[in-house]
Amino acid sequence: MTVGRTSTGFDPGWFTVSGSGPVKWASLKGECVSRFQEAVKAEEREWKAAFDRYSAEVRRQGTSVRLTDEQLEHLSDAYDPENMTREECRAFVDDLCRYGVLREEDKDCVSYNSLVPATFFTTVQCTTTAAPFQPYTDGFWSSGGNVLDWSRYLSTFERFDPDTRSYQRTPGAILFDRIQQVLVKMGAPDRQ
């Protein structure tokens, strides 16, 4: 059995492996609890630092989105904001990266590969939204193809920052706000 490792190094010797055949599980040995807790705390510090760096970079970029008329025309001709397939949504995100609205490293944060980076699962983090309940998650599948409503909803999330003692938009919310701005401009008659 291969035991997953982190950069702080969970030691496979800390676990007792049980089960037979393809179904196996591991339990932490009692004498290894303190070392395991130390490793988890170190990993959480790394994740928090990575999350904070990413958050700062996303905020530094700002939320304003500017596209040329040609870019907006291409997007309007190629995509229907209220009816996209998974492949169309990925192509749309690729176009947004090419136009500088998103960066390549933002893709996973907007459900490009259906994965969210582990750095987004930092220590206890409460996110909230004042938006009315929607049946959406951060996975594209929940959108039903309506990327306009889906991105609108996901652009509303905030998290409490204990350092500043205030709510701040999550990096994902900032990125979905950029997507939302583009989708709205695609449907706007004057486009600017």
Short mmCIF file of the C-alpha atoms (twelve columns), coordinates in Angstrom:
data_MODEL
# 
_entry.id   MODEL 
# 
loop_
_atom_site.group_PDB 
_atom_site.id 
_atom_site.type_symbol 
_atom_site.label_atom_id 
_atom_site.label_alt_id 
_atom_site.label_comp_id 
_atom_site.label_asym_id 
_atom_site.label_seq_id 
_atom_site.Cartn_x 
_atom_site.Cartn_y 
_atom_site.Cartn_z 
_atom_site.pdbx_PDB_model_num 
ATOM 1   C CA . MET A 1   0.000   0.000  0.000   1 
ATOM 2   C CA . THR A 2   1.245   3.478  -0.813  1 
ATOM 3   C CA . VAL A 3   0.597   6.085  1.836   1 
ATOM 4   C CA . GLY A 4   0.140   9.649  0.591   1 
ATOM 5   C CA . ARG A 5   2.865   12.069 1.534   1 
ATOM 6   C CA . THR A 6   2.912   15.783 2.099   1 
ATOM 7   C CA . SER A 7   5.876   18.091 1.980   1 
ATOM 8   C CA . THR A 8   6.137   17.745 5.773   1 
ATOM 9   C CA . GLY A 9   6.243   13.981 5.374   1 
ATOM 10  C CA . PHE A 10  3.603   11.726 6.881   1 
ATOM 11  C CA . ASP A 11  5.576   8.644  7.737   1 
ATOM 12  C CA . PRO A 12  3.964   5.383  6.534   1 
ATOM 13  C CA . GLY A 13  5.276   3.792  9.749   1 
ATOM 14  C CA . TRP A 14  2.788   5.899  11.757  1 
ATOM 15  C CA . PHE A 15  -0.108  3.793  10.441  1 
ATOM 16  C CA . THR A 16  -1.368  0.259  10.839  1 
ATOM 17  C CA . VAL A 17  -2.783  -1.091 7.583   1 
ATOM 18  C CA . SER A 18  -5.793  -3.409 7.847   1 
ATOM 19  C CA . GLY A 19  -8.099  -5.214 5.457   1 
ATOM 20  C CA . SER A 20  -7.602  -7.677 2.677   1 
ATOM 21  C CA . GLY A 21  -7.712  -7.707 -1.090  1 
ATOM 22  C CA . PRO A 22  -8.384  -4.374 -2.784  1 
ATOM 23  C CA . VAL A 23  -10.142 -2.912 0.304   1 
ATOM 24  C CA . LYS A 24  -7.622  -1.662 2.853   1 
ATOM 25  C CA . TRP A 25  -7.611  1.095  5.405   1 
ATOM 26  C CA . ALA A 26  -5.069  2.658  7.713   1 
ATOM 27  C CA . SER A 27  -5.364  3.743  11.315  1 
ATOM 28  C CA . LEU A 28  -2.955  5.976  13.196  1 
ATOM 29  C CA . LYS A 29  -0.833  4.240  15.827  1 
ATOM 30  C CA . GLY A 30  -1.362  5.672  19.320  1 
ATOM 31  C CA . GLU A 31  2.338   6.359  19.870  1 
ATOM 32  C CA . CYS A 32  2.442   8.447  16.661  1 
ATOM 33  C CA . VAL A 33  -0.415  10.849 17.438  1 
ATOM 34  C CA . SER A 34  1.768   13.811 18.512  1 
ATOM 35  C CA . ARG A 35  4.095   13.506 15.493  1 
ATOM 36  C CA . PHE A 36  1.080   13.236 13.189  1 
ATOM 37  C CA . GLN A 37  -0.529  16.346 14.759  1 
ATOM 38  C CA . GLU A 38  2.728   18.284 14.336  1 
ATOM 39  C CA . ALA A 39  2.892   17.254 10.665  1 
ATOM 40  C CA . VAL A 40  -0.746  18.313 10.123  1 
ATOM 41  C CA . LYS A 41  -0.089  21.716 11.732  1 
ATOM 42  C CA . ALA A 42  3.001   22.219 9.550   1 
ATOM 43  C CA . GLU A 43  0.979   21.290 6.454   1 
ATOM 44  C CA . GLU A 44  -1.789  23.722 7.441   1 
ATOM 45  C CA . ARG A 45  0.798   26.522 7.799   1 
ATOM 46  C CA . GLU A 46  2.110   25.728 4.290   1 
ATOM 47  C CA . TRP A 47  -1.414  25.670 2.845   1 
ATOM 48  C CA . LYS A 48  -2.332  28.941 4.565   1 
ATOM 49  C CA . ALA A 49  0.824   30.640 3.278   1 
ATOM 50  C CA . ALA A 50  0.137   29.403 -0.265  1 
ATOM 51  C CA . PHE A 51  -3.509  30.503 -0.015  1 
ATOM 52  C CA . ASP A 52  -2.494  33.949 1.270   1 
ATOM 53  C CA . ARG A 53  0.037   34.382 -1.568  1 
ATOM 54  C CA . TYR A 54  -2.555  33.359 -4.148  1 
ATOM 55  C CA . SER A 55  -5.218  35.625 -2.600  1 
ATOM 56  C CA . ALA A 56  -2.856  38.597 -2.632  1 
ATOM 57  C CA . GLU A 57  -1.977  37.999 -6.301  1 
ATOM 58  C CA . VAL A 58  -5.631  37.716 -7.351  1 
ATOM 59  C CA . ARG A 59  -6.505  40.898 -5.439  1 
ATOM 60  C CA . ARG A 60  -3.476  42.716 -6.929  1 
ATOM 61  C CA . GLN A 61  -4.805  42.026 -10.409 1 
ATOM 62  C CA . GLY A 62  -8.051  43.769 -9.485  1 
ATOM 63  C CA . THR A 63  -11.510 43.032 -10.745 1 
ATOM 64  C CA . SER A 64  -11.787 45.287 -13.776 1 
ATOM 65  C CA . VAL A 65  -12.149 43.467 -17.089 1 
ATOM 66  C CA . ARG A 66  -11.373 45.132 -20.407 1 
ATOM 67  C CA . LEU A 67  -11.756 43.456 -23.770 1 
ATOM 68  C CA . THR A 68  -11.582 44.762 -27.311 1 
ATOM 69  C CA . ASP A 69  -14.674 44.834 -29.499 1 
ATOM 70  C CA . GLU A 70  -13.161 42.039 -31.594 1 
ATOM 71  C CA . GLN A 71  -12.608 39.860 -28.531 1 
ATOM 72  C CA . LEU A 72  -16.171 40.450 -27.313 1 
ATOM 73  C CA . GLU A 73  -17.525 39.707 -30.773 1 
ATOM 74  C CA . HIS A 74  -15.602 36.428 -30.901 1 
ATOM 75  C CA . LEU A 75  -16.867 35.405 -27.452 1 
ATOM 76  C CA . SER A 76  -20.454 36.393 -28.286 1 
ATOM 77  C CA . ASP A 77  -20.382 34.427 -31.528 1 
ATOM 78  C CA . ALA A 78  -18.756 31.348 -29.983 1 
ATOM 79  C CA . TYR A 79  -20.596 30.948 -26.662 1 
ATOM 80  C CA . ASP A 80  -24.091 31.141 -25.195 1 
ATOM 81  C CA . PRO A 81  -23.709 32.280 -21.555 1 
ATOM 82  C CA . GLU A 82  -26.882 30.442 -20.531 1 
ATOM 83  C CA . ASN A 83  -26.239 27.202 -22.402 1 
ATOM 84  C CA . MET A 84  -22.677 25.866 -22.510 1 
ATOM 85  C CA . THR A 85  -21.396 22.328 -22.562 1 
ATOM 86  C CA . ARG A 86  -18.420 21.340 -20.424 1 
ATOM 87  C CA . GLU A 87  -16.163 21.515 -23.475 1 
ATOM 88  C CA . GLU A 88  -17.484 24.960 -24.443 1 
ATOM 89  C CA . CYS A 89  -16.932 26.251 -20.921 1 
ATOM 90  C CA . ARG A 90  -13.338 25.006 -20.985 1 
ATOM 91  C CA . ALA A 91  -12.785 26.660 -24.390 1 
ATOM 92  C CA . PHE A 92  -14.333 29.865 -22.986 1 
ATOM 93  C CA . VAL A 93  -11.898 29.810 -20.040 1 
ATOM 94  C CA . ASP A 94  -9.033  29.167 -22.496 1 
ATOM 95  C CA . ASP A 95  -10.112 32.275 -24.428 1 
ATOM 96  C CA . LEU A 96  -10.279 34.304 -21.210 1 
ATOM 97  C CA . CYS A 97  -6.714  33.221 -20.414 1 
ATOM 98  C CA . ARG A 98  -5.586  34.175 -23.913 1 
ATOM 99  C CA . TYR A 99  -7.239  37.606 -23.507 1 
ATOM 100 C CA . GLY A 100 -5.637  38.203 -20.085 1 
ATOM 101 C CA . VAL A 101 -8.870  38.061 -18.060 1 
ATOM 102 C CA . LEU A 102 -7.647  34.922 -16.252 1 
ATOM 103 C CA . ARG A 103 -4.224  33.357 -15.819 1 
ATOM 104 C CA . GLU A 104 -3.379  29.732 -16.593 1 
ATOM 105 C CA . GLU A 105 -2.972  29.033 -12.874 1 
ATOM 106 C CA . ASP A 106 -6.546  30.291 -12.282 1 
ATOM 107 C CA . LYS A 107 -8.098  27.492 -14.320 1 
ATOM 108 C CA . ASP A 108 -8.472  24.976 -11.522 1 
ATOM 109 C CA . CYS A 109 -10.082 27.622 -9.327  1 
ATOM 110 C CA . VAL A 110 -12.916 28.057 -11.831 1 
ATOM 111 C CA . SER A 111 -13.670 24.336 -12.260 1 
ATOM 112 C CA . TYR A 112 -11.630 23.894 -15.449 1 
ATOM 113 C CA . ASN A 113 -10.485 20.406 -14.476 1 
ATOM 114 C CA . SER A 114 -13.161 19.768 -11.831 1 
ATOM 115 C CA . LEU A 115 -10.488 20.047 -9.146  1 
ATOM 116 C CA . VAL A 116 -9.785  22.734 -6.598  1 
ATOM 117 C CA . PRO A 117 -6.176  23.153 -5.456  1 
ATOM 118 C CA . ALA A 118 -5.429  21.702 -2.023  1 
ATOM 119 C CA . THR A 119 -4.204  25.125 -0.936  1 
ATOM 120 C CA . PHE A 120 -7.846  26.222 -0.885  1 
ATOM 121 C CA . PHE A 121 -8.463  23.831 2.012   1 
ATOM 122 C CA . THR A 122 -6.559  25.765 4.637   1 
ATOM 123 C CA . THR A 123 -7.309  25.682 8.331   1 
ATOM 124 C CA . VAL A 124 -10.924 26.130 9.319   1 
ATOM 125 C CA . GLN A 125 -12.312 28.618 6.875   1 
ATOM 126 C CA . CYS A 126 -15.893 29.775 6.843   1 
ATOM 127 C CA . THR A 127 -17.227 31.142 3.582   1 
ATOM 128 C CA . THR A 128 -20.558 32.832 3.260   1 
ATOM 129 C CA . THR A 129 -22.768 34.516 0.714   1 
ATOM 130 C CA . ALA A 130 -25.721 36.860 0.994   1 
ATOM 131 C CA . ALA A 131 -27.069 35.609 -2.346  1 
ATOM 132 C CA . PRO A 132 -30.328 33.657 -2.294  1 
ATOM 133 C CA . PHE A 133 -29.875 29.902 -2.158  1 
ATOM 134 C CA . GLN A 134 -28.949 28.406 -5.502  1 
ATOM 135 C CA . PRO A 135 -28.500 24.748 -6.354  1 
ATOM 136 C CA . TYR A 136 -24.924 25.441 -7.442  1 
ATOM 137 C CA . THR A 137 -21.594 24.168 -6.183  1 
ATOM 138 C CA . ASP A 138 -18.136 25.090 -7.448  1 
ATOM 139 C CA . GLY A 139 -18.334 22.185 -9.922  1 
ATOM 140 C CA . PHE A 140 -19.385 22.920 -13.506 1 
ATOM 141 C CA . TRP A 141 -21.844 20.011 -13.457 1 
ATOM 142 C CA . SER A 142 -24.090 21.957 -11.054 1 
ATOM 143 C CA . SER A 143 -24.490 24.842 -13.534 1 
ATOM 144 C CA . GLY A 144 -26.642 22.851 -15.926 1 
ATOM 145 C CA . GLY A 145 -24.809 24.820 -18.625 1 
ATOM 146 C CA . ASN A 146 -26.032 28.207 -17.356 1 
ATOM 147 C CA . VAL A 147 -22.602 29.719 -16.770 1 
ATOM 148 C CA . LEU A 148 -24.141 33.190 -16.430 1 
ATOM 149 C CA . ASP A 149 -26.157 32.345 -13.296 1 
ATOM 150 C CA . TRP A 150 -23.548 29.928 -11.982 1 
ATOM 151 C CA . SER A 151 -20.736 32.508 -12.121 1 
ATOM 152 C CA . ARG A 152 -23.023 35.206 -10.697 1 
ATOM 153 C CA . TYR A 153 -23.709 33.042 -7.657  1 
ATOM 154 C CA . LEU A 154 -20.089 31.939 -7.153  1 
ATOM 155 C CA . SER A 155 -18.874 35.545 -7.395  1 
ATOM 156 C CA . THR A 156 -20.659 36.399 -4.121  1 
ATOM 157 C CA . PHE A 157 -18.662 34.294 -1.659  1 
ATOM 158 C CA . GLU A 158 -16.625 35.837 1.139   1 
ATOM 159 C CA . ARG A 159 -14.514 34.430 3.928   1 
ATOM 160 C CA . PHE A 160 -13.782 35.851 7.350   1 
ATOM 161 C CA . ASP A 161 -10.159 36.918 7.718   1 
ATOM 162 C CA . PRO A 162 -9.215  36.697 11.401  1 
ATOM 163 C CA . ASP A 163 -6.140  38.878 10.826  1 
ATOM 164 C CA . THR A 164 -8.136  41.870 9.545   1 
ATOM 165 C CA . ARG A 165 -11.322 40.830 11.387  1 
ATOM 166 C CA . SER A 166 -13.361 41.451 8.273   1 
ATOM 167 C CA . TYR A 167 -14.998 39.564 5.433   1 
ATOM 168 C CA . GLN A 168 -13.157 39.499 2.122   1 
ATOM 169 C CA . ARG A 169 -14.146 38.044 -1.211  1 
ATOM 170 C CA . THR A 170 -12.578 34.675 -1.782  1 
ATOM 171 C CA . PRO A 171 -10.075 34.377 -4.632  1 
ATOM 172 C CA . GLY A 172 -12.577 32.129 -6.413  1 
ATOM 173 C CA . ALA A 173 -15.284 34.786 -6.062  1 
ATOM 174 C CA . ILE A 174 -12.979 37.394 -7.600  1 
ATOM 175 C CA . LEU A 175 -12.218 35.095 -10.543 1 
ATOM 176 C CA . PHE A 176 -15.887 34.230 -11.068 1 
ATOM 177 C CA . ASP A 177 -16.665 37.958 -10.939 1 
ATOM 178 C CA . ARG A 178 -14.275 38.483 -13.858 1 
ATOM 179 C CA . ILE A 179 -16.037 35.701 -15.764 1 
ATOM 180 C CA . GLN A 180 -19.412 37.238 -14.878 1 
ATOM 181 C CA . GLN A 181 -18.329 40.651 -16.181 1 
ATOM 182 C CA . VAL A 182 -17.346 39.130 -19.515 1 
ATOM 183 C CA . LEU A 183 -20.609 37.184 -19.806 1 
ATOM 184 C CA . VAL A 184 -22.642 40.322 -19.085 1 
ATOM 185 C CA . LYS A 185 -20.639 42.339 -21.639 1 
ATOM 186 C CA . MET A 186 -21.198 39.596 -24.225 1 
ATOM 187 C CA . GLY A 187 -24.936 40.197 -23.979 1 
ATOM 188 C CA . ALA A 188 -24.822 43.973 -23.611 1 
ATOM 189 C CA . PRO A 189 -25.769 45.926 -26.733 1 
ATOM 190 C CA . ASP A 190 -23.222 48.712 -26.201 1 
ATOM 191 C CA . ARG A 191 -20.580 46.289 -24.777 1 
ATOM 192 C CA . GLN A 192 -18.655 48.867 -22.740 1 
# 
